[in-house]
Amino acid sequence: MAIYNCIIIDDDEIDRLTVVSFAKKFPELNIIGVYDNAEAALPMLDRDDLHILFLDIDMPELSGIEFRKKATHIPACIFITAHPEHAVESFELDTLDFIVKPLKLDRFSQTVARIQDYLELKHKAQLFEASIGGDTIYIKEGHEQTKVKLHDILYLEALKDYTKIVTPQKRHCVLSSIGVLLKESNFNSFIRVHRSYAVQKQYIKKILTNEVLLNNDVLIPVGRSYKSNLNNLL
């Protein structure tokens, strides 16, 4: 099991201790620093083995937003705040998750699962190289190449700078944004239905109000601003 180093910053003692208590329930999370203000945590940014930030936003002197701007090299940033109005601004800083207080264990568990998924894919994607030719994408992992036929791909899922390529049999990951992939002419059979998802048109079984149902009974969310893309199919 991979172990991920994290720091926790929150000026509210009860909220800070709650995050510490929850994080200790997950052996994959290794807490290497707990701080009641962001200024005190700045020296930690010199470390190259820090994977996760758990940050409050509304803090004196240096806010969580300002701290994240100084720590963009740290892969996973989780904001835990009582101020949901900061959500949009936070996601402009490569935020992996945004939790509104009060923090509950089941919500924190969902976040940990998302962190694991993201960091695992990030690690794998750093080993991948992808080349596209005809109707096939070749994904290189180490010294081996996996051949994936484009028409076998159910959907694409964006994960920051990476894209998850999902087939009925397996999921792969490439170090390329979903926007860059969709500009490739080979991917013209895909339709963007959400900021984070693009689906293969031929696999759409049913268009629902806020989701599309794909073959294999996979449900994909539909973003409000992307509904017009689906209307063009009707």
N, C-alpha and C positions, 0 to 999 in steps of 0.2 A: 504494500500500500504506500502510495506517495505521501510524503509529509510536506505540508505547506506552512511556511513561516508567516505570521501575521502580527500586526499591531492594532491596538484598540485605543481610540481617542474620543473622549466624551467628557465635558466639564461637569455633567450631572453625575454625582456619585452613584445613585441608585441605578440609573441607566447603564453606567459604565460597568458596574458589578454584575448587572443582568447579562450583558454581552459576554463578559468573562465567564460567568457561570455556564451559559449556553455553549460557548466555544469549547469549554473543557469536556463537554459531553461527546465531542467528536475527536477521536484520536488522530485524525489526519490534520487537525489544526494545531500548530505549535505556536503558542503565544510567546513572542519574544520581547514585547513591550506593551505597557498599559500606561496611558497618560491622561491627565485631567486638563491639558491644554495642548494645542497644536505646536506652539513654539518649542516646547520641551522635546517634542518628537523629531524635530528637524535633523538632528545628528544621525538618526536612523536612515535617512535618505542616502547616506554614503555607502550603505551596505548593498551588496549585489545579490543577496540571497533572500530578499524580502518579496513575498508573493501576493499578500493580501492586505488591504487597508479596510478596517471597519471605522468609519468616520461619522461623527456628528457634524452638523453644518453650522448651526448658530452657536459660535464660541467666541469669547472675547479675544481681542488682539488679532489672532489669525483664524479665520473661519475654515471650515472643512473644505469649502470650494477653493479657497486660496491655497490651502495645503495641497490639495490634489493637483493644482496647476504646477506646483513645484515637484510633484511626485508622479508625473505621467509615465515614467519608466516602470512603475510597479504594475504588474499585469491586471490584478483584480481589485477594483475599488467598490466597496459597499457603503452607501450612505444610509445611516439610521438616524432619522430626524423627526421632530414634531412639526416640521414645516413643509407640507406637501407642495407648496407653491414654488419650491426650489427644484422640483423634479426636472423640468425642461432644461434649466441651466446645467444641472448636474450631468445629464446625458450627453451634453456637448463635450464633456470631459472624459469620454470613454468609461462611463459608469456601468458596472456589470449588473448591479441591482440597487434598488431604492426602496427602503423600508420605512413606513410611517409608524412612529411610536404610538402606543406602547408596543414593545417588541414581545412577540409570542413565540414559544418554542417551535410550533409547527411551521410558522412562517420562516424562522431562522433555519430550520431543517431544509426547507425548499431552497433557500439561498445557498446552503452548503452543497447541496446536490448540483446546483447550477455552477458553483465555483469549481467543483471537481470535474464536471463535464467540460467546462471551458479550459481549464488549465491542462487537462489531459489532451484535449484536441489541439491546444496551442503547442504542446510538446511534440505531438505527432506531426503537426503541420510543418514544424521547423525541419522535419526530416523528409518532407514530401517535395517533390517537384512534379509539375503537371505539364503535359504537352498535349495539344489538341490536333488531331488529324482526321479529316473526313468525319465519320459519325462516331469517332472513338476518342476517349480521353485516356491518356496513359498517366497513371499516378505512380511516382517513384518513391519507394520507402527503402532507404538504405541502398542495397545492391539489387533489390527486386523491383519489378514493375508490375503493376496491376492494370489490366486492360478493362475499361468500363465503357460499354456501349452507351452512347448518349440517349438512345430511345429506351434504355432500361432505367433511367433515372426518374424517380417519382417526383422529387422536389429538391430545391436548394434552400439551405437555411443560413442566413448571415450570422456571423459571430465576430463582431468587430472587424478586424482585418482578414479574417479567415472565412471560408465558406464550407459548410458541411454538404456533402453530396450524398444523397440518400437513395438507395435502390431497395427493392424488396428483400434482398439478401444481406446487404451490408451497408454501412455508412463509411464514407471516406472524408478526408479533410484536406483542403489545399490552401496554401498561403496566397490567397487572392480574394479581393472583396467581391460580393455578389454583383455589385454594379459593373465591375470590370468584366466578369464572366458573361453577364447578359449582353454586353456590347459585342461579344464574339458572334459572328454570323452563325456559327455552329449551334448556338443556343437560342436561335430564333423560334424554336418550338415551345419555349418557356414563356410564361406570363407572370409578371410581378403582381402579387395579390396583397402584399403587406411589405412594410419596411424591411422585415427580416425574412420574407419567404417569396420564392418564385416556384411555380408548379408547371409540370409538363401538361400542355393542353389536352393531349389525348387521354390522360389519366383522370380527368375530372368527371366524376360520376354524377354529382349533384351540386348545384349552387344554392347554398342556404343564405339566411339573412346576413350573418357575420362570419360564415365559414364556408369552405368548399370541402366536399367529401371526395377523396381520391380512391382509386382502386386500393385494395387491401384494407378498406375502411379506415383510412387515415384522414383525420380532420385537420385542416390547416386554417388558421385565422385569416380573416380578410380585413385589411385596414380601410378606414373610411375613405381616404383619398385615393385608394386603388380600386374601388368598386366600379368605376367607369371602365377599367380594363376588362372586367368580366362582362359588363353590359355589351361590349363590342362582340362578345362571343355568342350572345343570344340572338 
